[in-house]
Amino acid sequence: MGKKKKDPNEKQNPVTLDQVEVGQTVWVTKIALDDDENMRRRLQDLGIIEGTRVVCRQSAPSGNPKSFLVRGAVIAIRTQDSSRIYVTTEHPEENYQDSEVIE
C-alpha cells in the first residue's frame, strides 16, 4: 500500500499559536485581533506579521504564557492573545520573514 497523497486544495483545520508545542516551528498566516487594535499593533511592532517564522521556546508550568522566538527576540504571549494568531507548519512561498535561530 502506498501513502495517500496530500491534496493541495484540501482544507486543513486552522491551528493557532497557543496550540504550538515547545520546539515546533510555524509561520504566521493571520492575526485575528481586529477588535483589539492596541494588541495587534504591539504584536506587529514585535515582528509578528503574516509570513513570519515563529519557534515555540518554552511554556510556563500552567501552559500560560508561552515564549516564542520571533526575529531573534524571545517574547511571551498570553493564551488569550496567541489563540487568535493563526499559523501553519508549512513554509509559505510568499511573504516569508525568517527568524534568526538562537540556540
C-alpha positions as CSV (number, residue, x, y, z in Angstrom):
1,M,0.0,0.0,0.0
2,G,1.3,3.4,-0.9
3,K,1.0,6.6,1.1
4,K,-2.0,8.8,0.4
5,K,-1.0,11.9,-1.5
6,K,-1.9,15.2,0.2
7,D,-4.5,17.2,-1.8
8,P,-3.2,20.8,-2.0
9,N,-6.8,22.0,-2.2
10,E,-7.9,20.1,0.9
11,K,-8.8,22.4,3.7
12,Q,-6.9,21.9,6.9
13,N,-8.1,22.6,10.4
14,P,-6.9,26.0,11.5
15,V,-4.1,26.0,14.0
16,T,-3.5,28.8,16.4
17,L,-0.2,29.8,18.1
18,D,-1.4,28.7,21.6
19,Q,-1.6,25.1,20.2
20,V,2.0,25.0,19.1
21,E,4.3,22.6,21.1
22,V,7.6,23.6,22.6
23,G,10.3,23.2,19.9
24,Q,7.8,23.5,17.0
25,T,8.4,25.9,14.1
26,V,5.4,27.6,12.5
27,W,4.7,30.6,10.2
28,V,2.0,33.2,10.9
29,T,-0.9,33.1,8.4
30,K,-3.4,35.5,10.1
31,I,-3.7,37.8,13.1
32,A,-7.4,37.9,14.1
33,L,-7.2,40.8,16.5
34,D,-9.2,43.3,14.5
35,D,-11.3,44.2,17.6
36,D,-8.1,44.9,19.7
37,E,-6.1,47.3,17.7
38,N,-3.6,48.0,20.5
39,M,-2.6,44.4,20.8
40,R,-2.5,43.9,17.1
41,R,-0.1,46.9,16.8
42,R,2.0,45.6,19.7
43,L,2.4,42.2,18.1
44,Q,3.3,43.9,14.7
45,D,5.9,46.1,16.5
46,L,7.4,42.9,17.9
47,G,7.6,41.4,14.4
48,I,4.6,39.1,14.3
49,I,3.1,39.7,10.9
50,E,1.8,37.3,8.2
51,G,4.6,35.1,6.9
52,T,6.9,35.4,10.0
53,R,8.6,32.3,11.3
54,V,7.9,31.6,15.0
55,V,9.5,29.0,17.2
56,C,7.9,28.0,20.5
57,R,10.7,28.1,23.1
58,Q,9.1,27.5,26.5
59,S,5.8,27.1,28.2
60,A,5.0,28.1,31.8
61,P,4.1,25.2,34.1
62,S,0.5,26.2,33.8
63,G,0.8,26.5,30.0
64,N,0.2,30.2,30.0
65,P,2.1,32.2,28.8
66,K,4.4,30.6,26.2
67,S,7.5,32.1,25.0
68,F,8.3,32.3,21.3
69,L,11.4,33.2,19.2
70,V,10.4,35.9,16.7
71,R,13.1,37.5,14.5
72,G,15.9,36.9,17.1
73,A,13.9,38.0,20.2
74,V,12.2,35.8,22.7
75,I,8.7,37.1,23.7
76,A,6.0,35.8,25.9
77,I,2.4,35.8,24.7
78,R,-0.7,35.1,26.8
79,T,-3.0,32.3,25.6
80,Q,-5.9,34.8,25.2
81,D,-3.8,36.6,22.5
82,S,-1.9,33.6,21.0
83,S,-5.2,31.8,20.4
84,R,-6.1,34.5,17.9
85,I,-2.9,34.2,15.8
86,Y,-3.3,31.6,13.1
87,V,-0.3,29.6,11.9
88,T,0.8,26.9,9.6
89,T,3.6,24.3,9.9
90,E,4.3,24.5,6.1
91,H,6.8,27.1,4.9
92,P,4.9,29.8,2.9
93,E,6.2,30.6,-0.5
94,E,5.4,34.3,-0.4
95,N,5.9,36.9,2.3
96,Y,8.4,34.7,4.1
97,Q,10.2,36.5,7.0
98,D,12.9,34.4,8.6
99,S,13.5,34.4,12.3
100,E,17.1,34.2,13.4
101,V,17.6,31.0,15.3
102,I,19.3,31.4,18.7
103,E,20.3,28.2,20.5
